[in-house]
Amino acid sequence: MFQSISRSDLQAAINTRSVTIVDALPPRAYRRRHLPDAVNLAAEDIDRVAEVLPDKAAAIVVYSTDEACTRGPELAQLLESLGYRNIRIYAGGIEDWAGAGLPVSAAVG
């Protein structure tokens, strides 16, 4: 079981750049909208993990669509199996973030 992070704690972590935010959704959904400064890494992209997340000791927050979406927890489990240890889950996901009126980013191009 992974520790969860609240929206307000995630906002604080984003503001201090003290965490790597990982969007576990497919690339198309990520390009449409994602949390500020989030990187995209879906579980099926296992070959890119070391490239996207080179520091296994870094603080990582994984999110997906919402609490019902399993992509975030599945990616967190995959990362843990690869030796990442400081993983939290933002269960509310992009829906909670956007629903609160917080800024989202879109991929350019």
N, C-alpha and C positions, 0 to 999 in steps of 0.2 A: 504494500500500500504506500502510495506516495503522499507527501504532505501537499496540501493545497495552499494556494495563495489567493488572497482577496483582491478585489479590484483596486481598492485604495492602496494596498501594499504593492501591488504591481505598478500602479502609477508612480509611487515613490521610487521603486527600483528603476523604472524607465527614466525618471528625472535625474537620478544619480548615475545612470549607466552602469549599475552594479549587477546586471543580469543579462544573459543572452536569451532572447525570446525566440521560440521556435514555433512556427505555424505548421501543424501536422496535416493540413489539408492538401488536396491535390493542387498542382501548380495553377490550374485555371482559376480555382477559387482564391488562391493566394494573390494572383495578379489582379483580381477584381477588387479585393480589399483585405487588408491585414493590419495588425497592430503596428504602431510606429516602430521602426528599426527591427522588425521581426525578420528572421531568415526563414526560408521555406525548406522543409525537410519532411517528406512523407515517409512512412515506414517502408514503402516499396523502393525508396532511394538509399538502401543500405550501403551501396557502394560509394556514396557521397558523404557519409557520416564524418569520417576523419577530416575531410576537406572543409566541411561546413562547421564542425565543432572540434577543432584541433586540441583544445585543452579539456581533458577529462575531469579536471578539478573545478572547472568554472561553474558558477551558479547558472542553472538553466531553468527556464519556465517554458513548459510545453502547453499549447492550447489547440483547440479545434473549433468546431461550430458552437456547441453548447453542452450542457451536462449529459444529454442523451447520446452524444457522439462518442464513439469508442476510439477514434483515431488518435486523440491526444494520449490517453492512457496506454494504448498499444505502442505508440512511439516511445513513451517513457519507459516501458518495460524493455523494449529493444535496446534503448540507450543504456539502461542499467545492466543488461546482459553483456554489453560491450565495455563495461567498466566505468561508466559515468556514475557519479555518486551523489551529486548535489542537484537533484532534479525535483522540481515542484510542478504542480499542475494548476493551471487557471481553468477551473471546471466550467465557469460561465461562458468562456470562449468569446469568439468574435461577436456573437449575438448579444451577450451581456454588455460587452464593451461599447458596441455601436448603439445599443438600446439606451445606454446611459448618456448618449450624446457626446461621447469622447471621440477624439480624432482618429481616423483610420487613414491608411496610405493605400495607394494603388500602384502597381508596377507600371513603369513607363515603357511604352513600345509595344 
